[in-house]
Amino acid sequence: QVQLVESGGGLVQAGWSLRLSCAASRSTFSFVAMGWFRQAPGKQRELVATIRHSSSTAYADSVKGRFTISRDDAKDTMYLQMNSLKPDDTAVYYCNAALVSGARTSAYWGQGTQVTVSS
C-alpha cells in the first residue's frame, strides 16, 4: 500500500506564491508517473501537472509558465511550485502516483490540500 501526504496549502493573495509538497511512503523513483490534480467547488477534478519516471514534465495550459512540478527522489517527495497565483487557482490540490507491477497499474491519491487565492 502506498501513502501520499500533501502539505503546503493555504490562503494567499493573488500574485503570491505557494509550494505544495507530496511525501510518499515509498521511493518516488519507483513510480511510472506522479502528478498534481485539483478540484474546485462544483467542478470536476482536473490535471494540473505531471512528472514521469524519466523526469519529463507536462502542464495544463492554464498553469504553463506559472507552475513547476519537480521530484526529489532522495526525499521521496514531489513538489508543485505555484507562482503568480490567481483566484481561479482556488481548489483542493491532490497528489497522484502511478505504480506498475507486472501487467497491473495502480493509482494512488493523497487526501488533498486546500489552496485559496483571494483577489
BALOBA-1460 file (C-alpha; in Angstrom, 3 decimals):
// residues 119
<rec num="1" residu="q" x="0.000" y="0.000" z="0.000"/>
<rec num="2" residu="v" x="1.247" y="3.449" z="-0.939"/>
<rec num="3" residu="q" x="0.506" y="6.534" z="1.127"/>
<rec num="4" residu="l" x="0.756" y="10.062" z="-0.202"/>
<rec num="5" residu="v" x="0.558" y="13.068" z="2.114"/>
<rec num="6" residu="e" x="0.166" y="16.593" z="0.751"/>
<rec num="7" residu="s" x="1.104" y="19.762" z="2.581"/>
<rec num="8" residu="g" x="1.738" y="23.423" z="1.877"/>
<rec num="9" residu="g" x="-1.713" y="24.694" z="1.024"/>
<rec num="10" residu="g" x="-3.145" y="27.863" z="2.460"/>
<rec num="11" residu="l" x="-4.779" y="31.223" z="1.890"/>
<rec num="12" residu="v" x="-2.808" y="33.730" z="-0.188"/>
<rec num="13" residu="q" x="-3.469" y="36.855" z="-2.197"/>
<rec num="14" residu="a" x="-3.453" y="36.963" z="-5.975"/>
<rec num="15" residu="g" x="0.078" y="37.226" z="-7.314"/>
<rec num="16" residu="w" x="1.662" y="35.411" z="-4.401"/>
<rec num="17" residu="s" x="3.375" y="32.013" z="-4.463"/>
<rec num="18" residu="l" x="2.934" y="28.686" z="-2.690"/>
<rec num="19" residu="r" x="4.839" y="25.416" z="-2.791"/>
<rec num="20" residu="l" x="2.942" y="22.185" z="-2.308"/>
<rec num="21" residu="s" x="4.665" y="19.010" z="-1.185"/>
<rec num="22" residu="c" x="3.644" y="15.377" z="-1.579"/>
<rec num="23" residu="a" x="5.520" y="12.937" z="0.641"/>
<rec num="24" residu="a" x="5.375" y="9.294" z="-0.460"/>
<rec num="25" residu="s" x="5.677" y="6.195" z="1.700"/>
<rec num="26" residu="r" x="7.943" y="4.554" z="-0.850"/>
<rec num="27" residu="s" x="10.607" y="5.656" z="-3.279"/>
<rec num="28" residu="t" x="9.269" y="8.244" z="-5.699"/>
<rec num="29" residu="f" x="11.693" y="6.835" z="-8.268"/>
<rec num="30" residu="s" x="9.601" y="3.650" z="-8.301"/>
<rec num="31" residu="f" x="6.526" y="5.372" z="-9.744"/>
<rec num="32" residu="v" x="5.992" y="5.378" z="-13.502"/>
<rec num="33" residu="a" x="4.474" y="8.839" z="-13.120"/>
<rec num="34" residu="m" x="3.322" y="11.298" z="-10.484"/>
<rec num="35" residu="g" x="1.082" y="14.287" z="-10.793"/>
<rec num="36" residu="w" x="-0.970" y="17.054" z="-9.265"/>
<rec num="37" residu="f" x="-4.691" y="17.376" z="-9.807"/>
<rec num="38" residu="r" x="-7.105" y="19.958" z="-8.472"/>
<rec num="39" residu="q" x="-10.818" y="20.210" z="-7.889"/>
<rec num="40" residu="a" x="-12.666" y="23.474" z="-7.441"/>
<rec num="41" residu="p" x="-16.155" y="23.608" z="-5.872"/>
<rec num="42" residu="g" x="-18.775" y="22.391" z="-8.324"/>
<rec num="43" residu="k" x="-16.189" y="21.369" z="-10.898"/>
<rec num="44" residu="q" x="-14.604" y="18.115" z="-11.981"/>
<rec num="45" residu="r" x="-11.115" y="17.160" z="-10.884"/>
<rec num="46" residu="e" x="-8.593" y="18.320" z="-13.468"/>
<rec num="47" residu="l" x="-4.982" y="17.525" z="-14.221"/>
<rec num="48" residu="v" x="-2.545" y="20.298" z="-13.327"/>
<rec num="49" residu="a" x="0.897" y="18.824" z="-13.963"/>
<rec num="50" residu="t" x="2.676" y="15.502" z="-14.330"/>
<rec num="51" residu="i" x="6.215" y="14.244" z="-13.986"/>
<rec num="52" residu="r" x="7.214" y="10.905" z="-15.412"/>
<rec num="53" residu="h" x="9.845" y="8.427" z="-14.222"/>
<rec num="54" residu="s" x="12.175" y="9.964" z="-16.819"/>
<rec num="55" residu="s" x="11.553" y="13.372" z="-15.180"/>
<rec num="56" residu="s" x="9.802" y="14.706" z="-18.257"/>
<rec num="57" residu="t" x="7.010" y="17.085" z="-17.312"/>
<rec num="58" residu="a" x="3.707" y="18.289" z="-18.719"/>
<rec num="59" residu="y" x="1.318" y="21.052" z="-17.670"/>
<rec num="60" residu="a" x="-2.243" y="22.144" z="-18.171"/>
<rec num="61" residu="d" x="-2.437" y="25.210" z="-20.407"/>
<rec num="62" residu="s" x="-3.931" y="27.220" z="-17.556"/>
<rec num="63" residu="v" x="-0.786" y="26.892" z="-15.410"/>
<rec num="64" residu="k" x="2.006" y="26.824" z="-18.004"/>
<rec num="65" residu="g" x="4.691" y="29.342" z="-17.186"/>
<rec num="66" residu="r" x="3.423" y="29.790" z="-13.617"/>
<rec num="67" residu="f" x="3.635" y="26.332" z="-12.018"/>
<rec num="68" residu="t" x="6.612" y="23.982" z="-11.842"/>
<rec num="69" residu="i" x="6.445" y="20.321" z="-10.890"/>
<rec num="70" residu="s" x="9.522" y="18.569" z="-9.528"/>
<rec num="71" residu="r" x="10.561" y="15.498" z="-7.645"/>
<rec num="72" residu="d" x="13.286" y="14.854" z="-5.071"/>
<rec num="73" residu="d" x="13.921" y="11.117" z="-5.028"/>
<rec num="74" residu="a" x="16.331" y="11.447" z="-2.100"/>
<rec num="75" residu="k" x="13.436" y="12.760" z="-0.002"/>
<rec num="76" residu="d" x="10.690" y="10.707" z="-1.677"/>
<rec num="77" residu="t" x="8.800" y="13.930" z="-2.190"/>
<rec num="78" residu="m" x="7.159" y="15.647" z="-5.130"/>
<rec num="79" residu="y" x="6.598" y="19.391" z="-5.288"/>
<rec num="80" residu="l" x="4.436" y="21.912" z="-7.074"/>
<rec num="81" residu="q" x="5.814" y="25.434" z="-7.099"/>
<rec num="82" residu="m" x="2.962" y="27.799" z="-7.835"/>
<rec num="83" residu="n" x="3.778" y="31.392" z="-8.774"/>
<rec num="84" residu="s" x="1.594" y="34.312" z="-9.828"/>
<rec num="85" residu="l" x="-1.427" y="32.675" z="-8.273"/>
<rec num="86" residu="k" x="-4.874" y="33.680" z="-9.466"/>
<rec num="87" residu="p" x="-8.297" y="33.353" z="-7.836"/>
<rec num="88" residu="d" x="-9.106" y="30.708" z="-10.485"/>
<rec num="89" residu="d" x="-6.376" y="28.531" z="-8.945"/>
<rec num="90" residu="t" x="-8.501" y="28.133" z="-5.823"/>
<rec num="91" residu="a" x="-9.148" y="24.413" z="-5.337"/>
<rec num="92" residu="v" x="-8.264" y="21.342" z="-3.360"/>
<rec num="93" residu="y" x="-4.993" y="20.027" z="-4.765"/>
<rec num="94" residu="y" x="-4.405" y="16.284" z="-4.855"/>
<rec num="95" residu="c" x="-1.215" y="14.315" z="-5.302"/>
<rec num="96" residu="n" x="-1.349" y="11.234" z="-7.530"/>
<rec num="97" residu="a" x="1.117" y="8.435" z="-8.211"/>
<rec num="98" residu="a" x="1.014" y="5.514" z="-10.644"/>
<rec num="99" residu="l" x="2.804" y="2.279" z="-9.833"/>
<rec num="100" residu="v" x="3.328" y="-0.556" z="-12.308"/>
<rec num="101" residu="s" x="3.621" y="-4.103" z="-11.021"/>
<rec num="102" residu="g" x="3.765" y="-6.692" z="-13.768"/>
<rec num="103" residu="a" x="0.819" y="-6.092" z="-16.063"/>
<rec num="104" residu="r" x="-1.060" y="-4.056" z="-13.479"/>
<rec num="105" residu="t" x="-1.007" y="-0.302" z="-12.975"/>
<rec num="106" residu="s" x="-2.292" y="1.055" z="-9.666"/>
<rec num="107" residu="a" x="-3.098" y="4.675" z="-8.947"/>
<rec num="108" residu="y" x="-2.807" y="6.237" z="-5.504"/>
<rec num="109" residu="w" x="-4.143" y="9.531" z="-4.164"/>
<rec num="110" residu="g" x="-3.382" y="11.818" z="-1.279"/>
<rec num="111" residu="q" x="-6.046" y="13.362" z="0.920"/>
<rec num="112" residu="g" x="-5.755" y="16.811" z="-0.661"/>
<rec num="113" residu="t" x="-4.654" y="20.234" z="0.486"/>
<rec num="114" residu="q" x="-6.730" y="23.405" z="0.135"/>
<rec num="115" residu="v" x="-5.382" y="26.350" z="-1.809"/>
<rec num="116" residu="t" x="-7.378" y="29.565" z="-1.649"/>
<rec num="117" residu="v" x="-6.365" y="32.640" z="-3.631"/>
<rec num="118" residu="s" x="-8.096" y="35.902" z="-2.795"/>
<rec num="119" residu="s" x="-8.404" y="38.781" z="-5.238"/>
